[in-house]
Amino acid sequence: MTSLSAHITNARTRLVPRRSWSIGVFIVALAVFLVIAFPALGDTRFYGIGLDATVPQLLKALGGSDSGSYTTLAYDYLDGTVDASNRWILNLWPPGVPFLLWVIMSVNGGALPIVPMLVITGIVWAAALALLAAVLIGRRAFVTLGLFSLAWLASPLLTGWTIHNGAISSDGISAGLTAILALGIYLTSQPEFAGIRRGRRLRYFGGLGLLLGLLCLLRVTWLFAALAALAALGVYLLIRTIVRTTRRRTPDAPAPLRHLTQWGVFLVGFGLVTSSWTIALGTYVHPGSYSWSSGDYQWAQLWMDDERLESYNARFLIDGEANWACDIDRAQCAELERVEVGKADGSPYDGNGPTTFSTFQRYALTTAITHPGPFIAMRSATTVEAWFAVPGDPVSSWTSVPFGALSLLTFLAAIVILAIDSIRGRSGPFLLLMLAGAHLAMIWLTHFETRYMMTFQVIGLVVIAIAVSPLERRVWHRIRTRKDPTS
């Protein structure tokens, strides 16, 4: 019978990509993506315009959407300067997508960036599948990869925001990078990971940190989720280090400080990316202000009734119950309405007093804490509705029930697996669990959109794919009752 040490030693090759197998998966996945994407764009036309349209025509079609703001900023980059009237965009969204669009339009002579963005999105998703293939072993790897791909294709949410609505937004690319990040973080808890040489492990953690920072540059919600999750991870590692240091040591027990070093390298990689943009913000974009997002106005939206949101042409906020605080505490909502409408400057809910954004926030958090039953019931119902909705439909639309139910069960199963791994002292699954939890907390406190569910669907698919893969089956059952050599 093969010894445990032999399994760990041989595991080095299992986490090293087998080039021919991985490259083959990458090529096939990219080809399938492009075969699906381009005919779909040609049939539906993009935002009511043809793919041969000009960028100004695209801007007119996009209007004030997220994608419109990204493209506006990229078009300014193309002219060599950011118009003063558009600088607010950089204080609301990070620069990742506008910069990428600018690079594309610089290369293709200012032509429409939709097709290149789709190709890049396809490359990211193909890379995710190729990396998943690299760590799977045995013939059952074909089954796992096939089911993962079918689950992605069956999701109207993932395909819709990757191929159609998200063709020039951050959603398609960030969802693919989320799959790679979730795969990388979860693999640190696998027995095979212990067989990798120390230097390679540190580079691995550093790369994961850089990837998380890159996601923050694409979607600002990742920054807030990452900061909260990393703070929780710091407490978790401190407690685990104290416990393992005081526990009776055995010769084969891992050194507790090794885990701190690995996650320290992860933090350095993350900090290099995020601090660079933070410094650029405070130095060049908005001198003296280092805030990534001026989204404090969202706390004021929580206290606007449906009629006021309708007057702002913000039906999507009503669909996502962005004014849940007003619905729960009608008396407080009416009082704030009276105060804001009576302002002398005639600019209600602008945060300049007498009710500041921080006051709106305090009232909202107090409402959630003092009315836990209605808050949990309301946000849980909205979560389920958003999960089953299709891009372009109202949040309340119930469609694609079979896949919605299956993906929801997959995500819940993944949460159970991550929670069990966290209890058993594995820091990678704990970080992944905190990232998912932080995202959900932000959505619950603000508003829902169907695309926000992609993060959870992707994490669920990746965790389950690894948990049921041959990699897990061949090694994990032999180590389950032995000393855990992993992080």
C-alpha positions in Angstrom: 0.0 0.0 0.0 1.3 3.4 -1.0 2.4 5.5 2.0 1.0 8.9 2.8 4.3 10.5 2.1 4.4 9.0 -1.4 1.0 10.4 -2.1 2.1 13.8 -1.0 5.4 13.6 -3.0 3.7 12.4 -6.1 1.1 15.1 -5.8 3.5 17.7 -7.1 2.9 16.5 -10.6 -0.8 16.7 -10.1 -0.8 20.4 -9.5 1.6 21.0 -12.3 -0.3 21.6 -15.5 0.1 18.8 -18.0 0.6 21.0 -21.0 -0.9 18.9 -23.8 -4.1 18.1 -21.8 -4.6 21.7 -20.5 -3.8 23.3 -23.9 -6.3 21.0 -25.6 -9.0 21.9 -23.1 -8.2 25.6 -23.5 -8.4 25.5 -27.3 -11.7 23.5 -27.3 -13.3 25.8 -24.6 -12.3 29.0 -26.4 -13.6 27.6 -29.7 -16.9 26.6 -28.2 -17.3 30.0 -26.5 -16.6 31.9 -29.8 -19.0 29.7 -31.8 -21.8 30.5 -29.3 -20.9 34.2 -28.8 -20.6 35.6 -32.3 -23.7 34.1 -33.9 -25.7 35.2 -30.8 -24.4 38.8 -31.2 -25.1 38.8 -34.9 -28.7 37.6 -34.4 -29.7 39.9 -31.6 -27.7 43.0 -32.5 -26.0 44.7 -29.6 -28.1 47.3 -27.8 -30.1 47.9 -31.0 -27.0 48.7 -33.1 -24.9 46.7 -35.5 -21.4 45.5 -34.8 -20.1 47.8 -37.5 -21.4 50.9 -35.5 -19.1 53.6 -34.4 -18.2 54.3 -30.7 -20.3 57.5 -30.6 -23.3 55.4 -31.8 -22.5 52.9 -29.1 -22.3 55.6 -26.4 -25.7 56.9 -27.4 -27.2 53.4 -27.3 -25.7 52.7 -23.9 -26.8 55.9 -22.3 -26.1 56.2 -18.6 -25.5 52.5 -17.9 -22.4 51.1 -16.3 -21.1 50.1 -19.7 -21.8 53.6 -21.0 -19.7 55.1 -18.3 -16.9 52.7 -19.0 -16.9 53.5 -22.7 -17.2 57.2 -22.1 -14.0 57.2 -20.0 -12.2 55.0 -22.5 -13.1 57.3 -25.3 -11.7 60.2 -23.2 -8.5 58.2 -22.8 -8.4 57.9 -26.5 -8.4 61.7 -26.9 -5.5 61.9 -24.4 -7.4 63.5 -21.5 -10.3 62.9 -19.2 -13.0 65.5 -19.6 -13.7 67.4 -16.4 -17.4 66.4 -16.6 -16.5 62.7 -16.7 -14.0 62.6 -13.9 -16.7 61.5 -11.5 -16.7 58.1 -13.2 -13.3 57.3 -11.7 -14.6 58.1 -8.3 -17.5 55.7 -8.7 -15.9 52.8 -10.6 -12.4 51.4 -10.6 -10.3 51.9 -13.8 -10.0 48.3 -15.0 -12.6 48.0 -17.7 -12.2 51.6 -19.0 -8.5 51.0 -19.3 -9.0 47.7 -21.1 -11.5 49.3 -23.5 -9.0 52.1 -24.1 -6.2 49.6 -25.0 -8.5 47.8 -27.4 -9.7 51.0 -29.2 -6.0 52.2 -29.3 -5.0 49.0 -31.1 -8.0 48.8 -33.5 -8.1 52.4 -34.5 -11.0 53.5 -32.3 -13.4 50.9 -33.7 -16.1 49.2 -31.7 -14.5 47.2 -28.8 -17.3 44.6 -28.5 -15.7 41.7 -30.5 -12.2 42.1 -28.8 -13.8 42.2 -25.4 -15.7 39.0 -26.2 -12.5 37.3 -27.3 -10.8 38.4 -24.1 -13.7 37.1 -22.0 -13.6 33.8 -23.8 -9.8 33.5 -23.2 -10.4 34.1 -19.4 -13.1 31.4 -19.2 -11.1 29.0 -21.3 -8.1 29.6 -19.0 -10.4 28.8 -16.0 -11.4 25.4 -17.6 -7.8 24.7 -18.6 -6.6 25.3 -15.0 -9.4 23.1 -13.7 -8.3 20.4 -16.2 -4.7 20.7 -15.0 -5.5 19.5 -11.5 -8.0 16.8 -12.4 -6.7 13.2 -12.8 -8.2 10.1 -14.3 -11.0 9.5 -16.8 -13.6 11.0 -14.5 -11.9 14.3 -15.2 -13.8 14.4 -18.5 -17.1 14.0 -16.7 -16.3 16.8 -14.2 -15.2 19.2 -17.0 -18.2 18.3 -19.1 -20.6 18.9 -16.2 -18.9 22.1 -15.3 -19.1 23.4 -18.9 -22.8 22.3 -19.3 -23.7 24.0 -16.0 -22.1 27.2 -17.3 -23.9 27.0 -20.7 -27.2 26.2 -19.0 -27.1 29.3 -16.8 -28.9 32.2 -18.5 -27.2 34.4 -15.9 -23.6 33.5 -16.8 -24.2 33.3 -20.6 -26.3 36.4 -20.6 -23.9 38.6 -18.8 -20.9 37.1 -20.5 -22.0 37.1 -24.1 -24.8 39.8 -24.3 -25.3 42.4 -21.6 -21.7 42.1 -20.3 -19.9 42.2 -23.6 -18.3 45.6 -22.6 -18.8 45.6 -18.9 -16.8 44.0 -16.1 -19.2 41.2 -15.4 -18.1 38.5 -17.9 -14.4 38.9 -17.4 -14.7 39.3 -13.6 -16.9 36.1 -13.4 -14.2 34.2 -15.2 -11.4 35.5 -13.0 -13.6 34.7 -10.0 -13.6 31.1 -11.1 -9.8 31.1 -11.4 -9.5 32.7 -8.0 -11.9 30.4 -6.3 -10.1 27.4 -7.8 -6.7 28.7 -6.7 -7.8 29.5 -3.1 -9.7 26.2 -2.6 -6.7 24.1 -3.9 -4.6 25.4 -1.0 -6.7 23.2 1.3 -6.1 20.0 -0.8 -3.6 17.4 0.4 -1.8 17.6 -2.9 -0.8 21.2 -2.2 1.4 20.1 0.7 3.7 18.4 -1.8 4.7 21.6 -3.6 8.1 23.1 -2.8 8.1 26.1 -0.5 9.3 28.6 -3.0 6.6 27.6 -5.5 4.0 27.8 -2.8 4.9 31.4 -2.0 4.8 32.4 -5.6 1.4 30.7 -5.8 0.0 32.7 -2.9 1.5 35.9 -4.3 -0.2 35.2 -7.7 -3.5 34.7 -5.9 -3.1 38.0 -4.1 -2.4 39.8 -7.4 -5.5 38.2 -9.0 -7.7 39.4 -6.1 -6.3 42.9 -6.6 -7.0 42.7 -10.3 -10.6 41.8 -9.5 -10.8 44.8 -7.3 -9.7 47.0 -10.3 -12.6 45.5 -12.3 -15.4 45.6 -9.7 -15.2 47.9 -6.6 -17.4 45.5 -4.7 -14.5 43.1 -4.7 -12.4 45.6 -2.8 -14.9 46.0 0.1 -15.5 42.2 0.2 -11.7 41.5 0.1 -11.0 44.0 2.9 -13.7 42.4 5.2 -12.7 38.9 4.3 -8.9 39.5 4.8 -9.7 41.1 8.2 -11.6 38.0 9.2 -8.8 35.8 7.9 -6.3 37.7 10.0 -8.3 36.9 13.2 -8.8 33.3 12.1 -5.1 32.8 11.4 -4.2 34.4 14.8 -6.5 32.1 16.7 -5.3 29.0 14.7 -1.7 29.9 15.2 -2.2 30.2 19.0 -4.0 26.9 19.2 -1.5 25.0 17.1 1.5 26.6 18.9 0.2 25.6 22.3 -0.9 22.1 21.2 1.5 19.2 21.7 3.6 19.1 18.5 4.4 16.0 16.5 7.4 15.7 14.2 5.2 15.8 11.1 3.1 18.7 12.2 3.4 21.8 10.0 4.9 25.0 11.5 2.2 27.5 12.3 4.3 30.4 11.1 4.5 28.8 7.6 0.8 29.6 7.1 1.3 33.2 8.2 4.2 33.6 5.7 2.1 32.2 2.8 -0.8 34.5 3.5 1.5 37.4 4.1 2.8 37.0 0.6 -0.8 36.8 -0.6 -1.4 40.1 1.2 1.7 41.7 -0.4 0.4 40.8 -3.9 -3.0 42.1 -3.1 -1.6 45.3 -1.7 0.7 46.0 -4.6 -2.3 46.2 -7.0 -4.8 48.0 -4.8 -2.3 50.5 -3.3 -1.1 51.6 -6.7 -4.6 52.7 -7.7 -5.2 54.2 -4.3 -2.1 56.4 -4.6 -3.0 57.3 -8.2 -6.5 58.4 -7.0 -5.2 60.7 -4.3 -2.3 62.1 -6.4 -3.7 62.6 -9.9 -7.4 61.8 -10.2 -8.9 63.5 -7.1 -6.0 65.1 -5.2 -6.3 64.5 -1.5 -9.1 61.9 -1.8 -8.1 58.3 -1.6 -11.6 56.8 -1.7 -12.2 54.2 -4.4 -16.0 54.9 -4.6 -18.3 57.7 -3.8 -21.2 55.3 -3.3 -22.3 56.7 0.0 -25.5 57.9 -1.8 -26.7 54.3 -1.7 -27.4 54.8 2.0 -29.8 57.6 1.1 -31.6 55.4 -1.4 -32.5 53.0 1.4 -34.9 55.8 2.7 -36.6 56.8 -0.6 -40.1 55.5 -1.3 -41.0 54.0 -4.6 -42.5 57.2 -5.9 -39.3 59.1 -5.4 -37.1 56.3 -7.0 -39.5 56.3 -10.0 -39.0 60.0 -10.4 -35.3 59.4 -10.6 -35.9 56.8 -13.4 -34.5 54.1 -11.0 -37.0 51.3 -11.5 -34.2 48.8 -11.2 -33.6 49.9 -7.6 -37.2 49.2 -6.8 -37.0 45.8 -8.4 -33.9 45.1 -6.3 -35.6 46.5 -3.1 -32.9 49.2 -2.6 -35.4 50.9 -0.3 -35.9 48.0 2.0 -35.3 50.2 5.1 -38.2 52.5 4.1 -40.4 49.5 3.6 -39.6 48.1 7.0 -39.7 51.3 9.1 -42.4 53.5 7.4 -42.5 56.0 10.3 -38.7 56.7 10.1 -39.0 56.9 6.3 -41.8 59.4 6.5 -39.9 61.6 9.0 -36.7 61.6 6.8 -38.8 62.5 3.8 -40.3 65.4 5.6 -36.9 66.7 6.7 -35.3 66.3 3.3 -38.1 67.8 1.2 -38.2 70.8 3.5 -34.5 71.7 2.8 -33.9 75.3 1.8 -31.5 74.4 -1.0 -34.1 72.1 -2.7 -31.7 69.2 -3.0 -33.1 66.3 -0.9 -31.1 63.2 0.0 -27.8 64.7 -1.2 -26.1 64.0 2.1 -25.2 67.6 2.8 -27.6 67.9 5.8 -29.5 68.0 7.9 -29.2 64.3 7.3 -25.8 63.1 6.2 -25.0 59.9 4.4 -23.5 58.5 7.6 -26.8 59.2 9.4 -28.7 57.4 6.7 -26.3 54.5 7.1 -26.7 54.5 10.9 -30.5 54.5 10.6 -30.4 51.6 8.1 -28.2 49.4 10.2 -30.3 50.2 13.3 -33.4 49.2 11.4 -31.8 45.9 10.3 -30.8 45.1 13.9 -34.0 46.1 15.6 -36.2 44.4 12.9 -34.3 41.2 12.2 -37.4 39.2 11.3 -38.7 41.4 8.5 -35.2 42.2 7.3 -34.1 38.6 7.0 -37.4 37.5 5.4 -37.4 40.4 2.9 -33.7 40.0 1.8 -34.0 36.2 1.7 -37.0 36.4 -0.6 -35.2 38.9 -2.9 -32.1 36.7 -3.0 -34.1 33.7 -4.2 -36.0 35.9 -6.8 -32.7 37.3 -8.1 -31.2 33.9 -8.3 -33.9 32.6 -10.6 -34.2 35.7 -12.7 -32.9 36.1 -16.3 -30.8 39.1 -17.4 -33.1 41.8 -18.9 -36.1 40.6 -17.0 -37.3 42.2 -13.7 -35.9 40.7 -10.6 -39.2 39.1 -9.8 -39.4 37.1 -13.0 -39.3 33.4 -12.3 -37.6 31.7 -15.2 -35.1 28.9 -15.7 -36.3 27.1 -12.6 -34.5 23.8 -13.2 -31.1 25.3 -13.4 -31.8 27.9 -10.8 -32.8 25.2 -8.3 -29.8 23.0 -9.2 -27.3 25.9 -9.0 -28.8 27.0 -5.7 -28.4 23.5 -4.2 -24.8 23.4 -5.6 -24.0 26.7 -3.9 -25.5 25.6 -0.6 -23.5 22.4 -0.7 -20.4 24.3 -1.5 -21.0 26.5 1.6 -21.4 23.5 3.8 -18.1 22.1 2.4 -16.3 25.4 3.0 -17.7 25.7 6.5 -16.6 22.1 7.4 -13.1 22.8 6.0 -12.9 26.1 7.9 -13.8 24.3 11.2 -11.1 21.8 10.5 -8.5 24.6 10.3 -8.1 25.2 6.6 -7.5 28.8 5.9 -8.1 28.7 2.1 -11.8 27.6 2.3 -12.3 30.1 5.2 -11.2 33.0 3.0 -13.4 31.8 0.2 -16.3 31.5 2.6 -15.7 35.0 3.9 -15.5 36.5 0.4 -18.9 35.0 -0.4 -20.3 36.1 2.9 -19.0 39.7 2.5 -20.5 39.9 -1.0 -23.8 38.7 0.2 -23.8 41.2 3.2 -23.1 44.1 0.8 -26.0 43.1 -1.5 -28.4 42.6 1.5 -27.6 46.1 2.8 -27.9 47.8 -0.6 -29.8 46.5 -3.6 -30.0 43.4 -5.8 -29.4 42.9 -9.5 -29.5 39.5 -11.2 -25.8 39.8 -12.2 -24.7 40.0 -8.6 -25.6 36.3 -8.3 -22.9 35.2 -10.7 -20.2 35.4 -8.0 -22.1 32.8 -5.9 -22.9 30.5 -8.8 -19.3 30.5 -9.9 -17.9 29.7 -6.4 -20.5 26.9 -6.0 -19.5 25.3 -9.3 -15.8 25.5 -8.7 -15.9 24.1 -5.1 -18.2 21.2 -6.1 -16.1 20.4 -9.2 -13.0 20.0 -7.0 -14.8 18.3 -4.1 -16.1 15.5 -6.4 -13.1 15.3 -8.7 -10.8 12.3 -9.0 -8.1 14.5 -7.3 -10.2 14.5 -4.2 -11.3 10.9 -4.4 -7.9 9.3 -4.9 -6.0 11.0 -2.2 -8.4 12.6 0.3 -9.9 9.4 1.6 -6.5 8.1 2.5 -5.6 11.1 4.5 -8.9 11.8 6.2 -8.0 10.0 9.4 -4.3 11.0 9.4 -2.5 14.2 10.4 -3.6 17.0 8.1 -0.5 18.4 6.3 -2.4 21.2 4.7 -3.2 24.8 5.4 
